Amino acid sequence: MKTSIPLLLMTPAALVAGPYPADFIPAADPRFSLWATAVELVRGPGDIAEFTEEFPYFPTFGNETSAIGPADVTTGDEGNPFPVVSLGDGGSATLTFEQALADGAGPDFAVFENSFNGRFLELAHVEVSSDGGNFFRFPSVSLTQTDSQIPDYASLDPTNIRNLAGRAPGGSGTPFDLAELRRHHPALDVDRITHMRIVDVVGSLNPAYRTLDSLGNPINDPYPTFHEFGGFDLDAVGAISPMVTTYAAWTASWNLVGNDALPTADTDRDGIPNLIRYLTGNGTLAMESATAQTTMRFSRLAYRTDGKLRVESSATLVDWQPLVQSVAGAVCLPTPGSPATVAESGTDLVQVTVTVPTTPGKRYFRLAAEP
């Protein structure tokens, strides 16, 4: 069989005012299969505007162990929504899991804070990495007014906030979907997320200290929070979609059944068959044609070893000839007699560049795959 392509949610009515749903996920949701198992903590100051070497105050509440394992904040006692670790202004926590995370159907993970009433919200940016070195931030939006500073213990409307952790009340998590970062950068493999970073938002409106959303809007949240609980209070991060390395597990993670699970199926009608999307992560074949040569680029996931992936060419769109091929996740090599040359970079998410001499007449190229 061959495939190819051409070149449980809470919505309190009283909270719904802005354009974004209160799509929070309870900590007890059975979809959570992984929780963070290690964390590296970098605390920020209690008040970034008042921090000096003579008075270097940092929040002190909680420690690394408060951010790992299942979410355990309870809000029955509004004066004691713990345990958490407080990050301080601009502080961060970099987390890892026993198993890498992946993009699947719907939200892939959720970040838990300890808002005791669902309105006192301390916010944080969320970044992910597939190599532990390059981190990429979810695009965020804050529609909260910026005319006056939100003071400590004041309220925010979570439906005016998107893709910022801390929107949810304690006991529920803010969901994130890795699909938003697919094709974001060649160094990011959303099918194999190994690290995650939570970065406190400095909610000050002072241009010297403020934090901006992805649209350039200042993010206004309670400030200053000059006490031992200052900044974002991280409870936990739970994953819904673990990394998969077989085609059967991949179709299950996307809830594909019957004909929709066939390698040749194009379930989202975007022209990319399932098997190619599975083996490449995105299914795209980019091409540049010059006088002397044609260059093609695509990606392959070396840890998915149950398929063959190749670039083929044709002058008629009927008779296709293989140029290069990767078998079972191995290095992509020219096929016998092929004029193509191949260069690769990367280890797990591999970027492949194929170059062929230009020939007279029309020439078509495609990406093809088979189990």
Contacts in CASP RR format, 6 or more apart in sequence:
PFRMAT RR
TARGET T0000
AUTHOR 0000-0000-0000
METHOD contacts of the structure
MODEL  1
MKTSIPLLLMTPAALVAGPYPADFIPAADPRFSLWATAVELVRGPGDIAE
FTEEFPYFPTFGNETSAIGPADVTTGDEGNPFPVVSLGDGGSATLTFEQA
LADGAGPDFAVFENSFNGRFLELAHVEVSSDGGNFFRFPSVSLTQTDSQI
PDYASLDPTNIRNLAGRAPGGSGTPFDLAELRRHHPALDVDRITHMRIVD
VVGSLNPAYRTLDSLGNPINDPYPTFHEFGGFDLDAVGAISPMVTTYAAW
TASWNLVGNDALPTADTDRDGIPNLIRYLTGNGTLAMESATAQTTMRFSR
LAYRTDGKLRVESSATLVDWQPLVQSVAGAVCLPTPGSPATVAESGTDLV
QVTVTVPTTPGKRYFRLAAEP
1 263 0 8 1.000
1 264 0 8 1.000
1 370 0 8 1.000
1 371 0 8 1.000
2 264 0 8 1.000
2 368 0 8 1.000
2 369 0 8 1.000
2 370 0 8 1.000
3 263 0 8 1.000
3 264 0 8 1.000
3 273 0 8 1.000
3 274 0 8 1.000
3 275 0 8 1.000
3 276 0 8 1.000
3 368 0 8 1.000
3 369 0 8 1.000
3 370 0 8 1.000
4 273 0 8 1.000
4 276 0 8 1.000
4 312 0 8 1.000
4 320 0 8 1.000
4 366 0 8 1.000
4 367 0 8 1.000
4 368 0 8 1.000
4 369 0 8 1.000
5 271 0 8 1.000
5 272 0 8 1.000
5 273 0 8 1.000
5 276 0 8 1.000
5 283 0 8 1.000
5 285 0 8 1.000
5 366 0 8 1.000
5 367 0 8 1.000
5 368 0 8 1.000
6 364 0 8 1.000
6 366 0 8 1.000
7 285 0 8 1.000
7 287 0 8 1.000
7 364 0 8 1.000
7 365 0 8 1.000
7 366 0 8 1.000
8 25 0 8 1.000
8 26 0 8 1.000
8 29 0 8 1.000
9 21 0 8 1.000
9 22 0 8 1.000
9 23 0 8 1.000
9 24 0 8 1.000
9 25 0 8 1.000
10 22 0 8 1.000
10 24 0 8 1.000
10 26 0 8 1.000
10 172 0 8 1.000
11 21 0 8 1.000
11 22 0 8 1.000
11 23 0 8 1.000
12 22 0 8 1.000
15 22 0 8 1.000
15 118 0 8 1.000
15 119 0 8 1.000
15 157 0 8 1.000
15 158 0 8 1.000
15 159 0 8 1.000
16 22 0 8 1.000
16 159 0 8 1.000
17 157 0 8 1.000
17 159 0 8 1.000
17 160 0 8 1.000
18 143 0 8 1.000
18 157 0 8 1.000
18 159 0 8 1.000
18 160 0 8 1.000
19 143 0 8 1.000
19 159 0 8 1.000
19 160 0 8 1.000
20 141 0 8 1.000
20 158 0 8 1.000
20 159 0 8 1.000
20 160 0 8 1.000
20 161 0 8 1.000
20 162 0 8 1.000
21 159 0 8 1.000
22 158 0 8 1.000
22 159 0 8 1.000
22 167 0 8 1.000
22 168 0 8 1.000
23 107 0 8 1.000
23 175 0 8 1.000
24 167 0 8 1.000
24 168 0 8 1.000
24 169 0 8 1.000
24 172 0 8 1.000
24 173 0 8 1.000
24 174 0 8 1.000
24 175 0 8 1.000
25 31 0 8 1.000
25 107 0 8 1.000
25 110 0 8 1.000
25 168 0 8 1.000
25 172 0 8 1.000
25 173 0 8 1.000
25 175 0 8 1.000
26 171 0 8 1.000
26 172 0 8 1.000
26 173 0 8 1.000
27 70 0 8 1.000
27 71 0 8 1.000
27 72 0 8 1.000
27 73 0 8 1.000
27 112 0 8 1.000
27 171 0 8 1.000
27 172 0 8 1.000
27 173 0 8 1.000
27 236 0 8 1.000
31 240 0 8 1.000
32 70 0 8 1.000
32 110 0 8 1.000
32 238 0 8 1.000
32 239 0 8 1.000
32 240 0 8 1.000
33 239 0 8 1.000
33 240 0 8 1.000
33 242 0 8 1.000
34 97 0 8 1.000
34 98 0 8 1.000
34 99 0 8 1.000
34 101 0 8 1.000
34 238 0 8 1.000
34 239 0 8 1.000
34 242 0 8 1.000
35 68 0 8 1.000
35 69 0 8 1.000
35 70 0 8 1.000
35 71 0 8 1.000
35 97 0 8 1.000
35 236 0 8 1.000
35 237 0 8 1.000
35 238 0 8 1.000
35 239 0 8 1.000
36 67 0 8 1.000
36 68 0 8 1.000
36 69 0 8 1.000
36 95 0 8 1.000
36 96 0 8 1.000
36 97 0 8 1.000
36 196 0 8 1.000
36 236 0 8 1.000
36 237 0 8 1.000
36 238 0 8 1.000
37 68 0 8 1.000
37 69 0 8 1.000
37 96 0 8 1.000
37 97 0 8 1.000
37 98 0 8 1.000
38 68 0 8 1.000
38 95 0 8 1.000
38 96 0 8 1.000
39 64 0 8 1.000
39 67 0 8 1.000
39 68 0 8 1.000
39 93 0 8 1.000
39 94 0 8 1.000
39 95 0 8 1.000
39 96 0 8 1.000
40 64 0 8 1.000
40 93 0 8 1.000
40 94 0 8 1.000
41 63 0 8 1.000
41 64 0 8 1.000
41 67 0 8 1.000
41 85 0 8 1.000
41 87 0 8 1.000
41 92 0 8 1.000
41 93 0 8 1.000
42 91 0 8 1.000
42 92 0 8 1.000
42 93 0 8 1.000
42 94 0 8 1.000
43 58 0 8 1.000
43 59 0 8 1.000
43 86 0 8 1.000
43 87 0 8 1.000
43 88 0 8 1.000
43 91 0 8 1.000
44 58 0 8 1.000
44 59 0 8 1.000
44 87 0 8 1.000
44 88 0 8 1.000
44 89 0 8 1.000
44 90 0 8 1.000
44 91 0 8 1.000
44 200 0 8 1.000
45 51 0 8 1.000
45 56 0 8 1.000
45 57 0 8 1.000
45 58 0 8 1.000
45 88 0 8 1.000
45 89 0 8 1.000
46 57 0 8 1.000
46 58 0 8 1.000
46 59 0 8 1.000
46 88 0 8 1.000
46 89 0 8 1.000
46 224 0 8 1.000
46 225 0 8 1.000
46 226 0 8 1.000
46 227 0 8 1.000
46 230 0 8 1.000
46 231 0 8 1.000
47 57 0 8 1.000
47 89 0 8 1.000
47 224 0 8 1.000
47 225 0 8 1.000
47 226 0 8 1.000
48 89 0 8 1.000
48 90 0 8 1.000
48 202 0 8 1.000
48 204 0 8 1.000
48 209 0 8 1.000
49 204 0 8 1.000
49 206 0 8 1.000
49 208 0 8 1.000
49 209 0 8 1.000
49 224 0 8 1.000
50 57 0 8 1.000
50 224 0 8 1.000
50 226 0 8 1.000
51 57 0 8 1.000
51 89 0 8 1.000
57 226 0 8 1.000
58 88 0 8 1.000
59 86 0 8 1.000
59 87 0 8 1.000
59 88 0 8 1.000
59 227 0 8 1.000
59 228 0 8 1.000
59 229 0 8 1.000
59 230 0 8 1.000
59 231 0 8 1.000
60 86 0 8 1.000
60 228 0 8 1.000
61 82 0 8 1.000
61 84 0 8 1.000
61 85 0 8 1.000
61 86 0 8 1.000
61 228 0 8 1.000
61 229 0 8 1.000
61 230 0 8 1.000
61 233 0 8 1.000
62 83 0 8 1.000
62 84 0 8 1.000
62 85 0 8 1.000
62 86 0 8 1.000
63 85 0 8 1.000
64 85 0 8 1.000
66 82 0 8 1.000
66 83 0 8 1.000
66 84 0 8 1.000
66 85 0 8 1.000
66 234 0 8 1.000
66 235 0 8 1.000
67 84 0 8 1.000
67 85 0 8 1.000
67 93 0 8 1.000
67 95 0 8 1.000
67 234 0 8 1.000
67 235 0 8 1.000
67 236 0 8 1.000
67 237 0 8 1.000
68 95 0 8 1.000
68 236 0 8 1.000
69 236 0 8 1.000
70 236 0 8 1.000
70 238 0 8 1.000
71 112 0 8 1.000
71 171 0 8 1.000
71 173 0 8 1.000
71 235 0 8 1.000
71 236 0 8 1.000
71 238 0 8 1.000
72 83 0 8 1.000
72 235 0 8 1.000
72 236 0 8 1.000
73 81 0 8 1.000
73 82 0 8 1.000
73 83 0 8 1.000
73 84 0 8 1.000
73 112 0 8 1.000
73 113 0 8 1.000
73 114 0 8 1.000
73 170 0 8 1.000
73 171 0 8 1.000
73 235 0 8 1.000
74 81 0 8 1.000
74 171 0 8 1.000
75 81 0 8 1.000
75 114 0 8 1.000
75 116 0 8 1.000
75 117 0 8 1.000
75 169 0 8 1.000
75 170 0 8 1.000
75 171 0 8 1.000
78 116 0 8 1.000
78 117 0 8 1.000
79 116 0 8 1.000
81 114 0 8 1.000
81 115 0 8 1.000
81 116 0 8 1.000
81 170 0 8 1.000
82 114 0 8 1.000
83 235 0 8 1.000
84 113 0 8 1.000
84 114 0 8 1.000
84 233 0 8 1.000
84 234 0 8 1.000
84 235 0 8 1.000
85 93 0 8 1.000
85 233 0 8 1.000
85 234 0 8 1.000
86 228 0 8 1.000
86 229 0 8 1.000
86 230 0 8 1.000
86 231 0 8 1.000
86 232 0 8 1.000
86 233 0 8 1.000
86 234 0 8 1.000
87 93 0 8 1.000
87 124 0 8 1.000
87 198 0 8 1.000
87 200 0 8 1.000
87 230 0 8 1.000
87 231 0 8 1.000
87 232 0 8 1.000
87 233 0 8 1.000
87 234 0 8 1.000
88 200 0 8 1.000
88 225 0 8 1.000
88 230 0 8 1.000
88 231 0 8 1.000
88 232 0 8 1.000
89 200 0 8 1.000
89 202 0 8 1.000
89 209 0 8 1.000
89 224 0 8 1.000
89 225 0 8 1.000
89 230 0 8 1.000
89 231 0 8 1.000
90 199 0 8 1.000
90 200 0 8 1.000
90 201 0 8 1.000
90 202 0 8 1.000
90 211 0 8 1.000
90 231 0 8 1.000
91 199 0 8 1.000
91 200 0 8 1.000
91 231 0 8 1.000
91 232 0 8 1.000
92 197 0 8 1.000
92 198 0 8 1.000
92 199 0 8 1.000
92 200 0 8 1.000
93 197 0 8 1.000
93 198 0 8 1.000
93 234 0 8 1.000
94 195 0 8 1.000
94 196 0 8 1.000
94 197 0 8 1.000
95 195 0 8 1.000
95 196 0 8 1.000
95 197 0 8 1.000
95 198 0 8 1.000
95 237 0 8 1.000
96 194 0 8 1.000
96 195 0 8 1.000
96 196 0 8 1.000
97 194 0 8 1.000
97 239 0 8 1.000
99 242 0 8 1.000
99 243 0 8 1.000
100 130 0 8 1.000
100 192 0 8 1.000
100 193 0 8 1.000
100 194 0 8 1.000
100 242 0 8 1.000
100 243 0 8 1.000
101 108 0 8 1.000
101 109 0 8 1.000
101 128 0 8 1.000
101 178 0 8 1.000
101 192 0 8 1.000
101 193 0 8 1.000
101 196 0 8 1.000
101 239 0 8 1.000
101 241 0 8 1.000
101 242 0 8 1.000
101 243 0 8 1.000
102 108 0 8 1.000
102 178 0 8 1.000
102 190 0 8 1.000
102 191 0 8 1.000
102 192 0 8 1.000
102 193 0 8 1.000
102 241 0 8 1.000
102 242 0 8 1.000
102 243 0 8 1.000
102 244 0 8 1.000
102 253 0 8 1.000
103 177 0 8 1.000
103 178 0 8 1.000
103 179 0 8 1.000
103 182 0 8 1.000
103 190 0 8 1.000
103 191 0 8 1.000
103 241 0 8 1.000
104 178 0 8 1.000
104 179 0 8 1.000
104 240 0 8 1.000
104 241 0 8 1.000
104 253 0 8 1.000
104 254 0 8 1.000
105 241 0 8 1.000
105 253 0 8 1.000
105 254 0 8 1.000
105 255 0 8 1.000
106 177 0 8 1.000
106 179 0 8 1.000
106 240 0 8 1.000
107 175 0 8 1.000
107 176 0 8 1.000
107 177 0 8 1.000
107 240 0 8 1.000
108 176 0 8 1.000
108 177 0 8 1.000
108 178 0 8 1.000
108 239 0 8 1.000
108 240 0 8 1.000
108 241 0 8 1.000
109 175 0 8 1.000
109 176 0 8 1.000
109 178 0 8 1.000
109 196 0 8 1.000
109 237 0 8 1.000
109 238 0 8 1.000
109 239 0 8 1.000
109 240 0 8 1.000
109 241 0 8 1.000
110 168 0 8 1.000
110 173 0 8 1.000
110 174 0 8 1.000
110 175 0 8 1.000
110 176 0 8 1.000
110 237 0 8 1.000
110 238 0 8 1.000
110 240 0 8 1.000
111 124 0 8 1.000
111 126 0 8 1.000
111 165 0 8 1.000
111 166 0 8 1.000
111 173 0 8 1.000
111 174 0 8 1.000
111 176 0 8 1.000
111 198 0 8 1.000
111 234 0 8 1.000
111 236 0 8 1.000
111 237 0 8 1.000
111 238 0 8 1.000
112 168 0 8 1.000
112 170 0 8 1.000
112 171 0 8 1.000
112 172 0 8 1.000
112 173 0 8 1.000
112 174 0 8 1.000
112 234 0 8 1.000
112 235 0 8 1.000
112 236 0 8 1.000
112 237 0 8 1.000
112 238 0 8 1.000
113 121 0 8 1.000
113 122 0 8 1.000
113 124 0 8 1.000
113 165 0 8 1.000
113 166 0 8 1.000
113 168 0 8 1.000
113 170 0 8 1.000
113 173 0 8 1.000
113 174 0 8 1.000
113 232 0 8 1.000
113 233 0 8 1.000
113 234 0 8 1.000
113 235 0 8 1.000
114 170 0 8 1.000
114 233 0 8 1.000
114 235 0 8 1.000
115 121 0 8 1.000
115 122 0 8 1.000
115 166 0 8 1.000
115 168 0 8 1.000
115 169 0 8 1.000
115 170 0 8 1.000
116 169 0 8 1.000
116 170 0 8 1.000
117 169 0 8 1.000
118 158 0 8 1.000
118 168 0 8 1.000
118 169 0 8 1.000
118 170 0 8 1.000
119 155 0 8 1.000
119 156 0 8 1.000
119 157 0 8 1.000
119 158 0 8 1.000
120 153 0 8 1.000
120 154 0 8 1.000
120 155 0 8 1.000
120 156 0 8 1.000
120 222 0 8 1.000
121 155 0 8 1.000
121 156 0 8 1.000
121 158 0 8 1.000
121 161 0 8 1.000
121 166 0 8 1.000
121 167 0 8 1.000
121 221 0 8 1.000
121 222 0 8 1.000
122 166 0 8 1.000
122 200 0 8 1.000
122 201 0 8 1.000
122 221 0 8 1.000
122 222 0 8 1.000
122 225 0 8 1.000
122 230 0 8 1.000
122 231 0 8 1.000
122 232 0 8 1.000
122 233 0 8 1.000
123 142 0 8 1.000
123 161 0 8 1.000
123 164 0 8 1.000
123 165 0 8 1.000
123 166 0 8 1.000
123 167 0 8 1.000
123 200 0 8 1.000
123 201 0 8 1.000
123 203 0 8 1.000
123 219 0 8 1.000
123 221 0 8 1.000
123 232 0 8 1.000
124 164 0 8 1.000
124 165 0 8 1.000
124 166 0 8 1.000
124 198 0 8 1.000
124 199 0 8 1.000
124 200 0 8 1.000
124 201 0 8 1.000
124 232 0 8 1.000
124 234 0 8 1.000
125 137 0 8 1.000
125 138 0 8 1.000
125 140 0 8 1.000
125 164 0 8 1.000
125 165 0 8 1.000
125 198 0 8 1.000
125 199 0 8 1.000
125 201 0 8 1.000
125 211 0 8 1.000
126 137 0 8 1.000
126 138 0 8 1.000
126 163 0 8 1.000
126 164 0 8 1.000
126 165 0 8 1.000
126 176 0 8 1.000
126 196 0 8 1.000
126 197 0 8 1.000
126 198 0 8 1.000
126 199 0 8 1.000
127 135 0 8 1.000
127 136 0 8 1.000
127 137 0 8 1.000
127 138 0 8 1.000
127 196 0 8 1.000
127 197 0 8 1.000
127 198 0 8 1.000
127 199 0 8 1.000
128 135 0 8 1.000
128 136 0 8 1.000
128 138 0 8 1.000
128 178 0 8 1.000
128 181 0 8 1.000
128 188 0 8 1.000
128 190 0 8 1.000
128 193 0 8 1.000
128 195 0 8 1.000
128 196 0 8 1.000
128 197 0 8 1.000
129 135 0 8 1.000
129 136 0 8 1.000
129 188 0 8 1.000
129 193 0 8 1.000
129 194 0 8 1.000
129 195 0 8 1.000
129 196 0 8 1.000
129 197 0 8 1.000
130 187 0 8 1.000
130 188 0 8 1.000
130 189 0 8 1.000
130 190 0 8 1.000
130 192 0 8 1.000
130 193 0 8 1.000
130 194 0 8 1.000
130 195 0 8 1.000
130 348 0 8 1.000
130 349 0 8 1.000
131 187 0 8 1.000
131 194 0 8 1.000
131 195 0 8 1.000
132 194 0 8 1.000
132 195 0 8 1.000
133 195 0 8 1.000
134 185 0 8 1.000
134 187 0 8 1.000
134 188 0 8 1.000
135 195 0 8 1.000
135 197 0 8 1.000
136 181 0 8 1.000
136 184 0 8 1.000
136 185 0 8 1.000
136 188 0 8 1.000
137 214 0 8 1.000
138 163 0 8 1.000
138 176 0 8 1.000
138 180 0 8 1.000
138 181 0 8 1.000
139 163 0 8 1.000
139 180 0 8 1.000
139 214 0 8 1.000
140 161 0 8 1.000
140 162 0 8 1.000
140 163 0 8 1.000
140 164 0 8 1.000
140 213 0 8 1.000
140 214 0 8 1.000
140 219 0 8 1.000
141 161 0 8 1.000
141 162 0 8 1.000
141 163 0 8 1.000
141 213 0 8 1.000
141 214 0 8 1.000
141 215 0 8 1.000
141 217 0 8 1.000
142 160 0 8 1.000
142 161 0 8 1.000
142 162 0 8 1.000
142 164 0 8 1.000
142 213 0 8 1.000
142 217 0 8 1.000
142 218 0 8 1.000
142 219 0 8 1.000
142 220 0 8 1.000
143 160 0 8 1.000
143 161 0 8 1.000
143 217 0 8 1.000
144 150 0 8 1.000
144 156 0 8 1.000
144 157 0 8 1.000
144 160 0 8 1.000
144 161 0 8 1.000
144 219 0 8 1.000
144 220 0 8 1.000
144 221 0 8 1.000
145 220 0 8 1.000
146 205 0 8 1.000
146 217 0 8 1.000
146 218 0 8 1.000
146 220 0 8 1.000
148 205 0 8 1.000
149 204 0 8 1.000
149 205 0 8 1.000
149 220 0 8 1.000
149 223 0 8 1.000
150 156 0 8 1.000
150 203 0 8 1.000
150 220 0 8 1.000
150 221 0 8 1.000
150 222 0 8 1.000
150 223 0 8 1.000
151 222 0 8 1.000
151 223 0 8 1.000
152 222 0 8 1.000
152 223 0 8 1.000
152 224 0 8 1.000
152 225 0 8 1.000
152 226 0 8 1.000
153 222 0 8 1.000
154 222 0 8 1.000
156 220 0 8 1.000
156 221 0 8 1.000
156 222 0 8 1.000
158 167 0 8 1.000
158 168 0 8 1.000
161 167 0 8 1.000
163 176 0 8 1.000
163 180 0 8 1.000
163 214 0 8 1.000
164 174 0 8 1.000
164 201 0 8 1.000
164 213 0 8 1.000
164 219 0 8 1.000
165 174 0 8 1.000
165 198 0 8 1.000
165 232 0 8 1.000
166 173 0 8 1.000
166 174 0 8 1.000
166 232 0 8 1.000
167 174 0 8 1.000
168 174 0 8 1.000
170 235 0 8 1.000
171 235 0 8 1.000
178 190 0 8 1.000
178 193 0 8 1.000
178 241 0 8 1.000
179 190 0 8 1.000
181 188 0 8 1.000
181 190 0 8 1.000
182 190 0 8 1.000
182 281 0 8 1.000
182 282 0 8 1.000
183 282 0 8 1.000
183 284 0 8 1.000
184 190 0 8 1.000
186 299 0 8 1.000
186 349 0 8 1.000
186 351 0 8 1.000
187 349 0 8 1.000
188 349 0 8 1.000
189 281 0 8 1.000
189 301 0 8 1.000
189 348 0 8 1.000
189 349 0 8 1.000
190 281 0 8 1.000
191 243 0 8 1.000
191 244 0 8 1.000
191 281 0 8 1.000
191 301 0 8 1.000
192 243 0 8 1.000
192 301 0 8 1.000
192 303 0 8 1.000
192 348 0 8 1.000
192 349 0 8 1.000
193 243 0 8 1.000
196 237 0 8 1.000
198 232 0 8 1.000
198 234 0 8 1.000
198 237 0 8 1.000
200 231 0 8 1.000
200 232 0 8 1.000
201 211 0 8 1.000
201 219 0 8 1.000
201 221 0 8 1.000
201 232 0 8 1.000
202 209 0 8 1.000
202 210 0 8 1.000
202 211 0 8 1.000
202 223 0 8 1.000
203 210 0 8 1.000
203 211 0 8 1.000
203 218 0 8 1.000
203 219 0 8 1.000
203 220 0 8 1.000
203 221 0 8 1.000
203 222 0 8 1.000
203 223 0 8 1.000
204 210 0 8 1.000
204 223 0 8 1.000
204 224 0 8 1.000
205 218 0 8 1.000
205 220 0 8 1.000
205 223 0 8 1.000
210 218 0 8 1.000
210 219 0 8 1.000
211 218 0 8 1.000
211 219 0 8 1.000
212 218 0 8 1.000
212 219 0 8 1.000
213 219 0 8 1.000
225 231 0 8 1.000
241 253 0 8 1.000
244 250 0 8 1.000
244 252 0 8 1.000
244 253 0 8 1.000
245 303 0 8 1.000
245 304 0 8 1.000
245 305 0 8 1.000
246 304 0 8 1.000
246 306 0 8 1.000
247 263 0 8 1.000
247 275 0 8 1.000
247 278 0 8 1.000
247 304 0 8 1.000
247 306 0 8 1.000
247 307 0 8 1.000
247 371 0 8 1.000
250 278 0 8 1.000
250 304 0 8 1.000
251 257 0 8 1.000
251 261 0 8 1.000
251 274 0 8 1.000
254 267 0 8 1.000
256 265 0 8 1.000
256 267 0 8 1.000
256 274 0 8 1.000
259 265 0 8 1.000
260 267 0 8 1.000
261 274 0 8 1.000
262 274 0 8 1.000
263 273 0 8 1.000
263 274 0 8 1.000
263 275 0 8 1.000
263 278 0 8 1.000
263 369 0 8 1.000
263 370 0 8 1.000
263 371 0 8 1.000
264 273 0 8 1.000
264 274 0 8 1.000
264 275 0 8 1.000
265 273 0 8 1.000
265 274 0 8 1.000
266 272 0 8 1.000
266 273 0 8 1.000
266 274 0 8 1.000
267 274 0 8 1.000
272 282 0 8 1.000
272 283 0 8 1.000
272 284 0 8 1.000
273 369 0 8 1.000
275 307 0 8 1.000
275 369 0 8 1.000
275 370 0 8 1.000
275 371 0 8 1.000
276 283 0 8 1.000
276 309 0 8 1.000
276 367 0 8 1.000
276 368 0 8 1.000
276 369 0 8 1.000
277 283 0 8 1.000
278 304 0 8 1.000
279 300 0 8 1.000
279 301 0 8 1.000
279 304 0 8 1.000
279 307 0 8 1.000
279 309 0 8 1.000
279 369 0 8 1.000
280 298 0 8 1.000
280 299 0 8 1.000
280 300 0 8 1.000
280 301 0 8 1.000
280 309 0 8 1.000
280 367 0 8 1.000
281 299 0 8 1.000
281 301 0 8 1.000
282 299 0 8 1.000
283 298 0 8 1.000
283 299 0 8 1.000
283 367 0 8 1.000
284 298 0 8 1.000
284 299 0 8 1.000
285 296 0 8 1.000
285 297 0 8 1.000
285 298 0 8 1.000
285 311 0 8 1.000
285 365 0 8 1.000
285 366 0 8 1.000
285 367 0 8 1.000
286 296 0 8 1.000
286 297 0 8 1.000
286 298 0 8 1.000
287 294 0 8 1.000
287 295 0 8 1.000
287 296 0 8 1.000
287 297 0 8 1.000
287 365 0 8 1.000
288 294 0 8 1.000
288 295 0 8 1.000
288 296 0 8 1.000
289 295 0 8 1.000
289 358 0 8 1.000
290 358 0 8 1.000
291 358 0 8 1.000
292 357 0 8 1.000
292 358 0 8 1.000
293 355 0 8 1.000
293 356 0 8 1.000
293 357 0 8 1.000
293 358 0 8 1.000
294 355 0 8 1.000
294 356 0 8 1.000
294 357 0 8 1.000
294 358 0 8 1.000
294 363 0 8 1.000
294 365 0 8 1.000
295 353 0 8 1.000
295 354 0 8 1.000
295 355 0 8 1.000
296 311 0 8 1.000
296 353 0 8 1.000
296 354 0 8 1.000
296 355 0 8 1.000
296 356 0 8 1.000
296 365 0 8 1.000
297 351 0 8 1.000
297 352 0 8 1.000
297 353 0 8 1.000
297 354 0 8 1.000
298 311 0 8 1.000
298 352 0 8 1.000
298 354 0 8 1.000
298 367 0 8 1.000
299 349 0 8 1.000
299 350 0 8 1.000
299 351 0 8 1.000
299 352 0 8 1.000
300 309 0 8 1.000
300 326 0 8 1.000
300 329 0 8 1.000
300 332 0 8 1.000
300 350 0 8 1.000
300 352 0 8 1.000
301 329 0 8 1.000
301 348 0 8 1.000
301 349 0 8 1.000
301 350 0 8 1.000
302 329 0 8 1.000
302 330 0 8 1.000
302 347 0 8 1.000
302 348 0 8 1.000
302 349 0 8 1.000
302 350 0 8 1.000
303 329 0 8 1.000
303 348 0 8 1.000
304 329 0 8 1.000
305 328 0 8 1.000
305 329 0 8 1.000
306 328 0 8 1.000
306 371 0 8 1.000
307 327 0 8 1.000
307 328 0 8 1.000
307 329 0 8 1.000
307 369 0 8 1.000
307 370 0 8 1.000
307 371 0 8 1.000
308 325 0 8 1.000
308 326 0 8 1.000
308 327 0 8 1.000
308 328 0 8 1.000
308 369 0 8 1.000
308 370 0 8 1.000
308 371 0 8 1.000
309 325 0 8 1.000
309 326 0 8 1.000
309 329 0 8 1.000
309 332 0 8 1.000
309 367 0 8 1.000
309 368 0 8 1.000
309 369 0 8 1.000
310 322 0 8 1.000
310 323 0 8 1.000
310 324 0 8 1.000
310 325 0 8 1.000
310 326 0 8 1.000
310 335 0 8 1.000
310 367 0 8 1.000
310 368 0 8 1.000
310 369 0 8 1.000
311 322 0 8 1.000
311 323 0 8 1.000
311 324 0 8 1.000
311 325 0 8 1.000
311 340 0 8 1.000
311 354 0 8 1.000
311 365 0 8 1.000
311 366 0 8 1.000
311 367 0 8 1.000
311 368 0 8 1.000
312 320 0 8 1.000
312 321 0 8 1.000
312 322 0 8 1.000
312 323 0 8 1.000
312 365 0 8 1.000
312 366 0 8 1.000
312 367 0 8 1.000
312 368 0 8 1.000
313 320 0 8 1.000
313 321 0 8 1.000
313 323 0 8 1.000
313 356 0 8 1.000
313 363 0 8 1.000
313 364 0 8 1.000
313 365 0 8 1.000
313 366 0 8 1.000
314 320 0 8 1.000
314 321 0 8 1.000
314 363 0 8 1.000
314 364 0 8 1.000
314 366 0 8 1.000
315 361 0 8 1.000
315 362 0 8 1.000
315 363 0 8 1.000
315 364 0 8 1.000
317 364 0 8 1.000
320 366 0 8 1.000
320 368 0 8 1.000
322 335 0 8 1.000
322 338 0 8 1.000
322 368 0 8 1.000
323 334 0 8 1.000
323 335 0 8 1.000
323 338 0 8 1.000
323 339 0 8 1.000
323 340 0 8 1.000
323 354 0 8 1.000
323 356 0 8 1.000
323 365 0 8 1.000
324 332 0 8 1.000
324 333 0 8 1.000
324 334 0 8 1.000
324 335 0 8 1.000
324 338 0 8 1.000
324 340 0 8 1.000
324 342 0 8 1.000
324 352 0 8 1.000
324 354 0 8 1.000
325 332 0 8 1.000
325 333 0 8 1.000
325 335 0 8 1.000
326 332 0 8 1.000
326 333 0 8 1.000
326 352 0 8 1.000
331 344 0 8 1.000
332 342 0 8 1.000
332 344 0 8 1.000
332 350 0 8 1.000
332 352 0 8 1.000
332 354 0 8 1.000
333 342 0 8 1.000
334 340 0 8 1.000
334 341 0 8 1.000
334 342 0 8 1.000
338 356 0 8 1.000
339 356 0 8 1.000
339 357 0 8 1.000
340 354 0 8 1.000
340 355 0 8 1.000
340 356 0 8 1.000
341 354 0 8 1.000
341 355 0 8 1.000
341 356 0 8 1.000
342 352 0 8 1.000
342 353 0 8 1.000
342 354 0 8 1.000
342 355 0 8 1.000
343 352 0 8 1.000
343 353 0 8 1.000
343 355 0 8 1.000
344 350 0 8 1.000
344 351 0 8 1.000
344 352 0 8 1.000
344 353 0 8 1.000
345 351 0 8 1.000
END
